């Protein structure tokens, strides 16, 4: 059985490894990475002038992909976007 303490340590390790967020292959600034128990949340800076979203990637310090999401989403004019990505270690 995986203990709560082990899951919290794993979440802390994940938090420390997150170094970049790529939006359509371009780096976007990370505003904060927070941890609450076993939940890690990444919040990015607001981005303007994005017309279409194809992918969001989170990378570690060695540019290895931690997670990636692909989509085909058009963005309305005059919109700014920020991204909040949440992981729960279970």
mmCIF file as gemmi writes it, N, C-alpha and C atoms, coordinates in Angstrom:
data_model
loop_
_atom_site.group_PDB
_atom_site.id
_atom_site.type_symbol
_atom_site.label_atom_id
_atom_site.label_alt_id
_atom_site.label_comp_id
_atom_site.label_asym_id
_atom_site.label_entity_id
_atom_site.label_seq_id
_atom_site.pdbx_PDB_ins_code
_atom_site.Cartn_x
_atom_site.Cartn_y
_atom_site.Cartn_z
_atom_site.occupancy
_atom_site.B_iso_or_equiv
_atom_site.pdbx_formal_charge
_atom_site.auth_seq_id
_atom_site.auth_asym_id
_atom_site.pdbx_PDB_model_num
ATOM 1 N N . UNK Axp A 1 ? 0.839 -1.179 0 1 0 ? 1 A 1
ATOM 2 C CA . UNK Axp A 1 ? 0 0 0 1 0 ? 1 A 1
ATOM 3 C C . UNK Axp A 1 ? 0.887 1.247 0 1 0 ? 1 A 1
ATOM 4 N N . UNK Axp A 2 ? 0.531 2.201 -0.799 1 0 ? 2 A 1
ATOM 5 C CA . UNK Axp A 2 ? 1.28 3.463 -0.888 1 0 ? 2 A 1
ATOM 6 C C . UNK Axp A 2 ? 0.743 4.404 0.187 1 0 ? 2 A 1
ATOM 7 N N . UNK Axp A 3 ? 1.645 4.897 1.026 1 0 ? 3 A 1
ATOM 8 C CA . UNK Axp A 3 ? 1.225 5.746 2.138 1 0 ? 3 A 1
ATOM 9 C C . UNK Axp A 3 ? 1.027 7.189 1.691 1 0 ? 3 A 1
ATOM 10 N N . UNK Axp A 4 ? 0.3 7.934 2.481 1 0 ? 4 A 1
ATOM 11 C CA . UNK Axp A 4 ? 0.091 9.356 2.243 1 0 ? 4 A 1
ATOM 12 C C . UNK Axp A 4 ? 1.424 10.106 2.242 1 0 ? 4 A 1
ATOM 13 N N . UNK Axp A 5 ? 2.303 9.765 3.161 1 0 ? 5 A 1
ATOM 14 C CA . UNK Axp A 5 ? 3.602 10.422 3.247 1 0 ? 5 A 1
ATOM 15 C C . UNK Axp A 5 ? 4.419 10.202 1.976 1 0 ? 5 A 1
ATOM 16 N N . UNK Axp A 6 ? 4.396 8.984 1.447 1 0 ? 6 A 1
ATOM 17 C CA . UNK Axp A 6 ? 5.113 8.685 0.212 1 0 ? 6 A 1
ATOM 18 C C . UNK Axp A 6 ? 4.541 9.499 -0.95 1 0 ? 6 A 1
ATOM 19 N N . UNK Axp A 7 ? 3.233 9.581 -1.035 1 0 ? 7 A 1
ATOM 20 C CA . UNK Axp A 7 ? 2.598 10.369 -2.101 1 0 ? 7 A 1
ATOM 21 C C . UNK Axp A 7 ? 2.956 11.84 -1.968 1 0 ? 7 A 1
ATOM 22 N N . UNK Axp A 8 ? 3.029 12.36 -0.746 1 0 ? 8 A 1
ATOM 23 C CA . UNK Axp A 8 ? 3.416 13.755 -0.536 1 0 ? 8 A 1
ATOM 24 C C . UNK Axp A 8 ? 4.865 13.996 -0.96 1 0 ? 8 A 1
ATOM 25 N N . UNK Axp A 9 ? 5.751 13.046 -0.661 1 0 ? 9 A 1
ATOM 26 C CA . UNK Axp A 9 ? 7.149 13.167 -1.088 1 0 ? 9 A 1
ATOM 27 C C . UNK Axp A 9 ? 7.258 13.134 -2.615 1 0 ? 9 A 1
ATOM 28 N N . UNK Axp A 10 ? 6.46 12.284 -3.241 1 0 ? 10 A 1
ATOM 29 C CA . UNK Axp A 10 ? 6.458 12.185 -4.698 1 0 ? 10 A 1
ATOM 30 C C . UNK Axp A 10 ? 5.938 13.482 -5.314 1 0 ? 10 A 1
ATOM 31 N N . UNK Axp A 11 ? 4.909 14.059 -4.738 1 0 ? 11 A 1
ATOM 32 C CA . UNK Axp A 11 ? 4.374 15.337 -5.222 1 0 ? 11 A 1
ATOM 33 C C . UNK Axp A 11 ? 5.417 16.441 -5.072 1 0 ? 11 A 1
ATOM 34 N N . UNK Axp A 12 ? 6.141 16.465 -3.953 1 0 ? 12 A 1
ATOM 35 C CA . UNK Axp A 12 ? 7.194 17.47 -3.745 1 0 ? 12 A 1
ATOM 36 C C . UNK Axp A 12 ? 8.3 17.308 -4.78 1 0 ? 12 A 1
ATOM 37 N N . UNK Axp A 13 ? 8.666 16.066 -5.104 1 0 ? 13 A 1
ATOM 38 C CA . UNK Axp A 13 ? 9.67 15.811 -6.13 1 0 ? 13 A 1
ATOM 39 C C . UNK Axp A 13 ? 9.193 16.315 -7.484 1 0 ? 13 A 1
ATOM 40 N N . UNK Axp A 14 ? 7.938 16.045 -7.823 1 0 ? 14 A 1
ATOM 41 C CA . UNK Axp A 14 ? 7.366 16.531 -9.077 1 0 ? 14 A 1
ATOM 42 C C . UNK Axp A 14 ? 7.417 18.051 -9.128 1 0 ? 14 A 1
ATOM 43 N N . UNK Axp A 15 ? 7.01 18.709 -8.067 1 0 ? 15 A 1
ATOM 44 C CA . UNK Axp A 15 ? 7.023 20.172 -8.002 1 0 ? 15 A 1
ATOM 45 C C . UNK Axp A 15 ? 8.421 20.712 -8.277 1 0 ? 15 A 1
ATOM 46 N N . UNK Axp A 16 ? 9.428 20.091 -7.692 1 0 ? 16 A 1
ATOM 47 C CA . UNK Axp A 16 ? 10.802 20.565 -7.855 1 0 ? 16 A 1
ATOM 48 C C . UNK Axp A 16 ? 11.361 20.317 -9.248 1 0 ? 16 A 1
ATOM 49 N N . UNK Axp A 17 ? 10.814 19.36 -9.971 1 0 ? 17 A 1
ATOM 50 C CA . UNK Axp A 17 ? 11.314 19.034 -11.308 1 0 ? 17 A 1
ATOM 51 C C . UNK Axp A 17 ? 10.724 19.916 -12.411 1 0 ? 17 A 1
ATOM 52 N N . UNK Axp A 18 ? 9.578 20.496 -12.173 1 0 ? 18 A 1
ATOM 53 C CA . UNK Axp A 18 ? 8.915 21.31 -13.204 1 0 ? 18 A 1
ATOM 54 C C . UNK Axp A 18 ? 9.737 22.567 -13.458 1 0 ? 18 A 1
ATOM 55 N N . UNK Axp A 19 ? 10.132 22.769 -14.73 1 0 ? 19 A 1
ATOM 56 C CA . UNK Axp A 19 ? 10.953 23.938 -15.029 1 0 ? 19 A 1
ATOM 57 C C . UNK Axp A 19 ? 10.429 24.783 -16.182 1 0 ? 19 A 1
ATOM 58 N N . UNK Axp A 20 ? 9.645 24.205 -17.091 1 0 ? 20 A 1
ATOM 59 C CA . UNK Axp A 20 ? 9.153 24.955 -18.251 1 0 ? 20 A 1
ATOM 60 C C . UNK Axp A 20 ? 7.742 24.522 -18.616 1 0 ? 20 A 1
ATOM 61 N N . UNK Axp A 21 ? 7.004 25.481 -19.179 1 0 ? 21 A 1
ATOM 62 C CA . UNK Axp A 21 ? 5.725 25.176 -19.812 1 0 ? 21 A 1
ATOM 63 C C . UNK Axp A 21 ? 5.826 25.681 -21.24 1 0 ? 21 A 1
ATOM 64 N N . UNK Axp A 22 ? 5.524 24.805 -22.194 1 0 ? 22 A 1
ATOM 65 C CA . UNK Axp A 22 ? 5.532 25.184 -23.601 1 0 ? 22 A 1
ATOM 66 C C . UNK Axp A 22 ? 4.101 25.227 -24.109 1 0 ? 22 A 1
ATOM 67 N N . UNK Axp A 23 ? 3.768 26.319 -24.759 1 0 ? 23 A 1
ATOM 68 C CA . UNK Axp A 23 ? 2.467 26.501 -25.387 1 0 ? 23 A 1
ATOM 69 C C . UNK Axp A 23 ? 2.703 26.547 -26.885 1 0 ? 23 A 1
ATOM 70 N N . UNK Axp A 24 ? 2.192 25.566 -27.607 1 0 ? 24 A 1
ATOM 71 C CA . UNK Axp A 24 ? 2.445 25.433 -29.049 1 0 ? 24 A 1
ATOM 72 C C . UNK Axp A 24 ? 3.94 25.438 -29.347 1 0 ? 24 A 1
ATOM 73 N N . UNK Axp A 25 ? 4.736 24.857 -28.457 1 0 ? 25 A 1
ATOM 74 C CA . UNK Axp A 25 ? 6.175 24.765 -28.666 1 0 ? 25 A 1
ATOM 75 C C . UNK Axp A 25 ? 6.973 25.965 -28.199 1 0 ? 25 A 1
ATOM 76 N N . UNK Axp A 26 ? 6.289 27.026 -27.749 1 0 ? 26 A 1
ATOM 77 C CA . UNK Axp A 26 ? 6.963 28.235 -27.272 1 0 ? 26 A 1
ATOM 78 C C . UNK Axp A 26 ? 6.847 28.329 -25.761 1 0 ? 26 A 1
ATOM 79 N N . UNK Axp A 27 ? 7.955 28.696 -25.126 1 0 ? 27 A 1
ATOM 80 C CA . UNK Axp A 27 ? 7.956 28.763 -23.667 1 0 ? 27 A 1
ATOM 81 C C . UNK Axp A 27 ? 7.083 29.914 -23.182 1 0 ? 27 A 1
ATOM 82 N N . UNK Axp A 28 ? 6.292 29.627 -22.179 1 0 ? 28 A 1
ATOM 83 C CA . UNK Axp A 28 ? 5.497 30.636 -21.513 1 0 ? 28 A 1
ATOM 84 C C . UNK Axp A 28 ? 5.932 30.676 -20.053 1 0 ? 28 A 1
ATOM 85 N N . UNK Axp A 29 ? 5.909 31.84 -19.467 1 0 ? 29 A 1
ATOM 86 C CA . UNK Axp A 29 ? 6.432 32.019 -18.118 1 0 ? 29 A 1
ATOM 87 C C . UNK Axp A 29 ? 5.57 31.315 -17.078 1 0 ? 29 A 1
ATOM 88 N N . UNK Axp A 30 ? 6.235 30.656 -16.154 1 0 ? 30 A 1
ATOM 89 C CA . UNK Axp A 30 ? 5.546 30.048 -15.015 1 0 ? 30 A 1
ATOM 90 C C . UNK Axp A 30 ? 5.43 31.115 -13.935 1 0 ? 30 A 1
ATOM 91 N N . UNK Axp A 31 ? 4.222 31.382 -13.486 1 0 ? 31 A 1
ATOM 92 C CA . UNK Axp A 31 ? 3.986 32.351 -12.421 1 0 ? 31 A 1
ATOM 93 C C . UNK Axp A 31 ? 4.262 31.702 -11.074 1 0 ? 31 A 1
ATOM 94 N N . UNK Axp A 32 ? 3.738 30.485 -10.887 1 0 ? 32 A 1
ATOM 95 C CA . UNK Axp A 32 ? 3.986 29.782 -9.633 1 0 ? 32 A 1
ATOM 96 C C . UNK Axp A 32 ? 3.71 28.301 -9.79 1 0 ? 32 A 1
ATOM 97 N N . UNK Axp A 33 ? 4.395 27.539 -8.959 1 0 ? 33 A 1
ATOM 98 C CA . UNK Axp A 33 ? 4.131 26.115 -8.819 1 0 ? 33 A 1
ATOM 99 C C . UNK Axp A 33 ? 3.877 25.903 -7.333 1 0 ? 33 A 1
ATOM 100 N N . UNK Axp A 34 ? 2.689 25.424 -7.011 1 0 ? 34 A 1
ATOM 101 C CA . UNK Axp A 34 ? 2.326 25.243 -5.608 1 0 ? 34 A 1
ATOM 102 C C . UNK Axp A 34 ? 2.05 23.775 -5.332 1 0 ? 34 A 1
ATOM 103 N N . UNK Axp A 35 ? 2.12 23.459 -4.061 1 0 ? 35 A 1
ATOM 104 C CA . UNK Axp A 35 ? 1.832 22.098 -3.638 1 0 ? 35 A 1
ATOM 105 C C . UNK Axp A 35 ? 0.956 22.162 -2.394 1 0 ? 35 A 1
ATOM 106 N N . UNK Axp A 36 ? -0.045 21.315 -2.382 1 0 ? 36 A 1
ATOM 107 C CA . UNK Axp A 36 ? -0.911 21.192 -1.212 1 0 ? 36 A 1
ATOM 108 C C . UNK Axp A 36 ? -1.156 19.705 -0.994 1 0 ? 36 A 1
ATOM 109 N N . UNK Axp A 37 ? -0.424 19.148 -0.047 1 0 ? 37 A 1
ATOM 110 C CA . UNK Axp A 37 ? -0.528 17.71 0.196 1 0 ? 37 A 1
ATOM 111 C C . UNK Axp A 37 ? 0.026 16.935 -0.974 1 0 ? 37 A 1
ATOM 112 N N . UNK Axp A 38 ? -0.843 16.265 -1.714 1 0 ? 38 A 1
ATOM 113 C CA . UNK Axp A 38 ? -0.426 15.479 -2.871 1 0 ? 38 A 1
ATOM 114 C C . UNK Axp A 38 ? -0.821 16.128 -4.195 1 0 ? 38 A 1
ATOM 115 N N . UNK Axp A 39 ? -1.252 17.374 -4.139 1 0 ? 39 A 1
ATOM 116 C CA . UNK Axp A 39 ? -1.703 18.082 -5.341 1 0 ? 39 A 1
ATOM 117 C C . UNK Axp A 39 ? -0.698 19.167 -5.704 1 0 ? 39 A 1
ATOM 118 N N . UNK Axp A 40 ? -0.2 19.102 -6.952 1 0 ? 40 A 1
ATOM 119 C CA . UNK Axp A 40 ? 0.735 20.093 -7.485 1 0 ? 40 A 1
ATOM 120 C C . UNK Axp A 40 ? -0.003 20.888 -8.553 1 0 ? 40 A 1
ATOM 121 N N . UNK Axp A 41 ? 0.09 22.222 -8.483 1 0 ? 41 A 1
ATOM 122 C CA . UNK Axp A 41 ? -0.567 23.091 -9.446 1 0 ? 41 A 1
ATOM 123 C C . UNK Axp A 41 ? 0.447 24.02 -10.075 1 0 ? 41 A 1
ATOM 124 N N . UNK Axp A 42 ? 0.409 24.116 -11.408 1 0 ? 42 A 1
ATOM 125 C CA . UNK Axp A 42 ? 1.275 25.003 -12.176 1 0 ? 42 A 1
ATOM 126 C C . UNK Axp A 42 ? 0.402 26.09 -12.774 1 0 ? 42 A 1
ATOM 127 N N . UNK Axp A 43 ? 0.776 27.349 -12.557 1 0 ? 43 A 1
ATOM 128 C CA . UNK Axp A 43 ? 0.048 28.485 -13.116 1 0 ? 43 A 1
ATOM 129 C C . UNK Axp A 43 ? 0.992 29.26 -14.015 1 0 ? 43 A 1
ATOM 130 N N . UNK Axp A 44 ? 0.546 29.545 -15.252 1 0 ? 44 A 1
ATOM 131 C CA . UNK Axp A 44 ? 1.378 30.285 -16.193 1 0 ? 44 A 1
ATOM 132 C C . UNK Axp A 44 ? 0.963 31.751 -16.251 1 0 ? 44 A 1
ATOM 133 N N . UNK Axp A 45 ? 1.843 32.535 -16.827 1 0 ? 45 A 1
ATOM 134 C CA . UNK Axp A 45 ? 1.579 33.934 -17.098 1 0 ? 45 A 1
ATOM 135 C C . UNK Axp A 45 ? 0.485 34.048 -18.162 1 0 ? 45 A 1
ATOM 136 N N . UNK Axp A 46 ? -0.194 35.165 -18.185 1 0 ? 46 A 1
ATOM 137 C CA . UNK Axp A 46 ? -1.196 35.392 -19.235 1 0 ? 46 A 1
ATOM 138 C C . UNK Axp A 46 ? -0.5 35.639 -20.569 1 0 ? 46 A 1
ATOM 139 N N . UNK Axp A 47 ? -1.054 35.056 -21.613 1 0 ? 47 A 1
ATOM 140 C CA . UNK Axp A 47 ? -0.522 35.201 -22.965 1 0 ? 47 A 1
ATOM 141 C C . UNK Axp A 47 ? -1.553 35.9 -23.832 1 0 ? 47 A 1
ATOM 142 N N . UNK Axp A 48 ? -1.067 36.815 -24.654 1 0 ? 48 A 1
ATOM 143 C CA . UNK Axp A 48 ? -1.93 37.539 -25.589 1 0 ? 48 A 1
ATOM 144 C C . UNK Axp A 48 ? -1.606 37.109 -27.011 1 0 ? 48 A 1
ATOM 145 N N . UNK Axp A 49 ? -2.462 37.462 -27.924 1 0 ? 49 A 1
ATOM 146 C CA . UNK Axp A 49 ? -2.253 37.241 -29.357 1 0 ? 49 A 1
ATOM 147 C C . UNK Axp A 49 ? -2.117 35.765 -29.728 1 0 ? 49 A 1
ATOM 148 N N . UNK Axp A 50 ? -2.754 34.908 -29 1 0 ? 50 A 1
ATOM 149 C CA . UNK Axp A 50 ? -2.783 33.491 -29.357 1 0 ? 50 A 1
ATOM 150 C C . UNK Axp A 50 ? -4.114 33.232 -30.054 1 0 ? 50 A 1
ATOM 151 N N . UNK Axp A 51 ? -4.043 32.736 -31.277 1 0 ? 51 A 1
ATOM 152 C CA . UNK Axp A 51 ? -5.255 32.49 -32.045 1 0 ? 51 A 1
ATOM 153 C C . UNK Axp A 51 ? -5.696 31.03 -32.025 1 0 ? 51 A 1
ATOM 154 N N . UNK Axp A 52 ? -4.733 30.133 -31.734 1 0 ? 52 A 1
ATOM 155 C CA . UNK Axp A 52 ? -5.038 28.714 -31.799 1 0 ? 52 A 1
ATOM 156 C C . UNK Axp A 52 ? -4.127 27.967 -30.817 1 0 ? 52 A 1
ATOM 157 N N . UNK Axp A 53 ? -4.661 27.006 -30.124 1 0 ? 53 A 1
ATOM 158 C CA . UNK Axp A 53 ? -3.867 26.195 -29.205 1 0 ? 53 A 1
ATOM 159 C C . UNK Axp A 53 ? -3.832 24.769 -29.737 1 0 ? 53 A 1
ATOM 160 N N . UNK Axp A 54 ? -2.603 24.274 -29.913 1 0 ? 54 A 1
ATOM 161 C CA . UNK Axp A 54 ? -2.415 22.908 -30.39 1 0 ? 54 A 1
ATOM 162 C C . UNK Axp A 54 ? -1.826 22.002 -29.313 1 0 ? 54 A 1
ATOM 163 N N . UNK Axp A 55 ? -0.942 22.564 -28.465 1 0 ? 55 A 1
ATOM 164 C CA . UNK Axp A 55 ? -0.336 21.707 -27.45 1 0 ? 55 A 1
ATOM 165 C C . UNK Axp A 55 ? 0.131 22.518 -26.25 1 0 ? 55 A 1
ATOM 166 N N . UNK Axp A 56 ? 0.116 21.851 -25.102 1 0 ? 56 A 1
ATOM 167 C CA . UNK Axp A 56 ? 0.672 22.387 -23.86 1 0 ? 56 A 1
ATOM 168 C C . UNK Axp A 56 ? 1.551 21.281 -23.288 1 0 ? 56 A 1
ATOM 169 N N . UNK Axp A 57 ? 2.81 21.632 -23.009 1 0 ? 57 A 1
ATOM 170 C CA . UNK Axp A 57 ? 3.747 20.663 -22.456 1 0 ? 57 A 1
ATOM 171 C C . UNK Axp A 57 ? 4.363 21.213 -21.176 1 0 ? 57 A 1
ATOM 172 N N . UNK Axp A 58 ? 4.614 20.327 -20.24 1 0 ? 58 A 1
ATOM 173 C CA . UNK Axp A 58 ? 5.38 20.678 -19.044 1 0 ? 58 A 1
ATOM 174 C C . UNK Axp A 58 ? 6.661 19.862 -19.091 1 0 ? 58 A 1
ATOM 175 N N . UNK Axp A 59 ? 7.803 20.567 -18.921 1 0 ? 59 A 1
ATOM 176 C CA . UNK Axp A 59 ? 9.115 19.933 -19.035 1 0 ? 59 A 1
ATOM 177 C C . UNK Axp A 59 ? 9.873 20.005 -17.722 1 0 ? 59 A 1
ATOM 178 N N . UNK Axp A 60 ? 10.794 19.055 -17.553 1 0 ? 60 A 1
ATOM 179 C CA . UNK Axp A 60 ? 11.668 19.09 -16.389 1 0 ? 60 A 1
ATOM 180 C C . UNK Axp A 60 ? 12.956 19.856 -16.726 1 0 ? 60 A 1
ATOM 181 N N . UNK Axp A 61 ? 13.925 19.83 -15.808 1 0 ? 61 A 1
ATOM 182 C CA . UNK Axp A 61 ? 15.158 20.596 -15.962 1 0 ? 61 A 1
ATOM 183 C C . UNK Axp A 61 ? 15.981 20.132 -17.166 1 0 ? 61 A 1
ATOM 184 N N . UNK Axp A 62 ? 15.818 18.899 -17.592 1 0 ? 62 A 1
ATOM 185 C CA . UNK Axp A 62 ? 16.572 18.362 -18.722 1 0 ? 62 A 1
ATOM 186 C C . UNK Axp A 62 ? 15.754 18.347 -20.008 1 0 ? 62 A 1
ATOM 187 N N . UNK Axp A 63 ? 14.675 19.114 -20.024 1 0 ? 63 A 1
ATOM 188 C CA . UNK Axp A 63 ? 13.765 19.234 -21.168 1 0 ? 63 A 1
ATOM 189 C C . UNK Axp A 63 ? 13.059 17.923 -21.521 1 0 ? 63 A 1
ATOM 190 N N . UNK Axp A 64 ? 12.914 17.036 -20.546 1 0 ? 64 A 1
ATOM 191 C CA . UNK Axp A 64 ? 12.101 15.838 -20.736 1 0 ? 64 A 1
ATOM 192 C C . UNK Axp A 64 ? 10.646 16.202 -20.469 1 0 ? 64 A 1
ATOM 193 N N . UNK Axp A 65 ? 9.748 15.642 -21.257 1 0 ? 65 A 1
ATOM 194 C CA . UNK Axp A 65 ? 8.325 15.933 -21.103 1 0 ? 65 A 1
ATOM 195 C C . UNK Axp A 65 ? 7.783 15.213 -19.879 1 0 ? 65 A 1
ATOM 196 N N . UNK Axp A 66 ? 7.22 15.995 -18.955 1 0 ? 66 A 1
ATOM 197 C CA . UNK Axp A 66 ? 6.529 15.418 -17.802 1 0 ? 66 A 1
ATOM 198 C C . UNK Axp A 66 ? 5.106 15.056 -18.205 1 0 ? 66 A 1
ATOM 199 N N . UNK Axp A 67 ? 4.451 15.984 -18.881 1 0 ? 67 A 1
ATOM 200 C CA . UNK Axp A 67 ? 3.107 15.724 -19.399 1 0 ? 67 A 1
ATOM 201 C C . UNK Axp A 67 ? 2.889 16.592 -20.624 1 0 ? 67 A 1
ATOM 202 N N . UNK Axp A 68 ? 1.986 16.145 -21.481 1 0 ? 68 A 1
ATOM 203 C CA . UNK Axp A 68 ? 1.672 16.876 -22.706 1 0 ? 68 A 1
ATOM 204 C C . UNK Axp A 68 ? 0.199 16.679 -23.019 1 0 ? 68 A 1
ATOM 205 N N . UNK Axp A 69 ? -0.428 17.743 -23.419 1 0 ? 69 A 1
ATOM 206 C CA . UNK Axp A 69 ? -1.82 17.693 -23.855 1 0 ? 69 A 1
ATOM 207 C C . UNK Axp A 69 ? -1.906 18.304 -25.243 1 0 ? 69 A 1
ATOM 208 N N . UNK Axp A 70 ? -2.598 17.624 -26.134 1 0 ? 70 A 1
ATOM 209 C CA . UNK Axp A 70 ? -2.813 18.171 -27.468 1 0 ? 70 A 1
ATOM 210 C C . UNK Axp A 70 ? -4.285 18.514 -27.614 1 0 ? 70 A 1
ATOM 211 N N . UNK Axp A 71 ? -4.528 19.549 -28.393 1 0 ? 71 A 1
ATOM 212 C CA . UNK Axp A 71 ? -5.893 20.014 -28.592 1 0 ? 71 A 1
ATOM 213 C C . UNK Axp A 71 ? -5.979 20.699 -29.945 1 0 ? 71 A 1
ATOM 214 N N . UNK Axp A 72 ? -7.133 21.086 -30.321 1 0 ? 72 A 1
ATOM 215 C CA . UNK Axp A 72 ? -7.378 21.847 -31.543 1 0 ? 72 A 1
ATOM 216 C C . UNK Axp A 72 ? -8.404 22.913 -31.176 1 0 ? 72 A 1
ATOM 217 N N . UNK Axp A 73 ? -7.925 23.974 -30.518 1 0 ? 73 A 1
ATOM 218 C CA . UNK Axp A 73 ? -8.81 24.959 -29.923 1 0 ? 73 A 1
ATOM 219 C C . UNK Axp A 73 ? -8.529 26.344 -30.485 1 0 ? 73 A 1
ATOM 220 N N . UNK Axp A 74 ? -9.532 26.942 -31.098 1 0 ? 74 A 1
ATOM 221 C CA . UNK Axp A 74 ? -9.413 28.325 -31.556 1 0 ? 74 A 1
ATOM 222 C C . UNK Axp A 74 ? -9.698 29.265 -30.392 1 0 ? 74 A 1
ATOM 223 N N . UNK Axp A 75 ? -8.991 30.389 -30.366 1 0 ? 75 A 1
ATOM 224 C CA . UNK Axp A 75 ? -9.138 31.366 -29.297 1 0 ? 75 A 1
ATOM 225 C C . UNK Axp A 75 ? -9.78 32.622 -29.875 1 0 ? 75 A 1
ATOM 226 N N . UNK Axp A 76 ? -10.779 33.143 -29.187 1 0 ? 76 A 1
ATOM 227 C CA . UNK Axp A 76 ? -11.464 34.352 -29.633 1 0 ? 76 A 1
ATOM 228 C C . UNK Axp A 76 ? -10.52 35.545 -29.632 1 0 ? 76 A 1
ATOM 229 N N . UNK Axp A 77 ? -10.802 36.516 -30.479 1 0 ? 77 A 1
ATOM 230 C CA . UNK Axp A 77 ? -10.019 37.759 -30.506 1 0 ? 77 A 1
ATOM 231 C C . UNK Axp A 77 ? -10.105 38.479 -29.179 1 0 ? 77 A 1
ATOM 232 N N . UNK Axp A 78 ? -9.073 39.239 -28.873 1 0 ? 78 A 1
ATOM 233 C CA . UNK Axp A 78 ? -9.01 40.068 -27.666 1 0 ? 78 A 1
ATOM 234 C C . UNK Axp A 78 ? -9.124 39.247 -26.381 1 0 ? 78 A 1
ATOM 235 N N . UNK Axp A 79 ? -8.612 38.044 -26.396 1 0 ? 79 A 1
ATOM 236 C CA . UNK Axp A 79 ? -8.602 37.205 -25.197 1 0 ? 79 A 1
ATOM 237 C C . UNK Axp A 79 ? -7.164 37.01 -24.74 1 0 ? 79 A 1
ATOM 238 N N . UNK Axp A 80 ? -6.981 36.995 -23.446 1 0 ? 80 A 1
ATOM 239 C CA . UNK Axp A 80 ? -5.7 36.58 -22.887 1 0 ? 80 A 1
ATOM 240 C C . UNK Axp A 80 ? -5.941 35.269 -22.152 1 0 ? 80 A 1
ATOM 241 N N . UNK Axp A 81 ? -4.936 34.428 -22.155 1 0 ? 81 A 1
ATOM 242 C CA . UNK Axp A 81 ? -5.085 33.107 -21.562 1 0 ? 81 A 1
ATOM 243 C C . UNK Axp A 81 ? -3.993 32.865 -20.538 1 0 ? 81 A 1
ATOM 244 N N . UNK Axp A 82 ? -4.352 32.232 -19.454 1 0 ? 82 A 1
ATOM 245 C CA . UNK Axp A 82 ? -3.351 31.65 -18.578 1 0 ? 82 A 1
ATOM 246 C C . UNK Axp A 82 ? -3.755 30.19 -18.414 1 0 ? 82 A 1
ATOM 247 N N . UNK Axp A 83 ? -2.81 29.384 -18.005 1 0 ? 83 A 1
ATOM 248 C CA . UNK Axp A 83 ? -3.072 27.954 -17.879 1 0 ? 83 A 1
ATOM 249 C C . UNK Axp A 83 ? -2.802 27.521 -16.456 1 0 ? 83 A 1
ATOM 250 N N . UNK Axp A 84 ? -3.693 26.728 -15.941 1 0 ? 84 A 1
ATOM 251 C CA . UNK Axp A 84 ? -3.547 26.136 -14.615 1 0 ? 84 A 1
ATOM 252 C C . UNK Axp A 84 ? -3.627 24.622 -14.827 1 0 ? 84 A 1
ATOM 253 N N . UNK Axp A 85 ? -2.509 23.956 -14.535 1 0 ? 85 A 1
ATOM 254 C CA . UNK Axp A 85 ? -2.423 22.523 -14.706 1 0 ? 85 A 1
ATOM 255 C C . UNK Axp A 85 ? -2.259 21.909 -13.327 1 0 ? 85 A 1
ATOM 256 N N . UNK Axp A 86 ? -3.107 20.965 -12.987 1 0 ? 86 A 1
ATOM 257 C CA . UNK Axp A 86 ? -3.089 20.367 -11.664 1 0 ? 86 A 1
ATOM 258 C C . UNK Axp A 86 ? -2.833 18.865 -11.764 1 0 ? 86 A 1
ATOM 259 N N . UNK Axp A 87 ? -1.908 18.39 -10.924 1 0 ? 87 A 1
ATOM 260 C CA . UNK Axp A 87 ? -1.584 16.97 -10.824 1 0 ? 87 A 1
ATOM 261 C C . UNK Axp A 87 ? -1.944 16.512 -9.406 1 0 ? 87 A 1
ATOM 262 N N . UNK Axp A 88 ? -2.499 15.33 -9.293 1 0 ? 88 A 1
ATOM 263 C CA . UNK Axp A 88 ? -2.674 14.735 -7.972 1 0 ? 88 A 1
ATOM 264 C C . UNK Axp A 88 ? -1.953 13.398 -7.974 1 0 ? 88 A 1
ATOM 265 N N . UNK Axp A 89 ? -1.056 13.212 -7.037 1 0 ? 89 A 1
ATOM 266 C CA . UNK Axp A 89 ? -0.332 11.962 -6.895 1 0 ? 89 A 1
ATOM 267 C C . UNK Axp A 89 ? -1.216 11.004 -6.11 1 0 ? 89 A 1
ATOM 268 N N . UNK Axp A 90 ? -1.592 9.906 -6.755 1 0 ? 90 A 1
ATOM 269 C CA . UNK Axp A 90 ? -2.467 8.925 -6.108 1 0 ? 90 A 1
ATOM 270 C C . UNK Axp A 90 ? -1.793 7.58 -5.98 1 0 ? 90 A 1
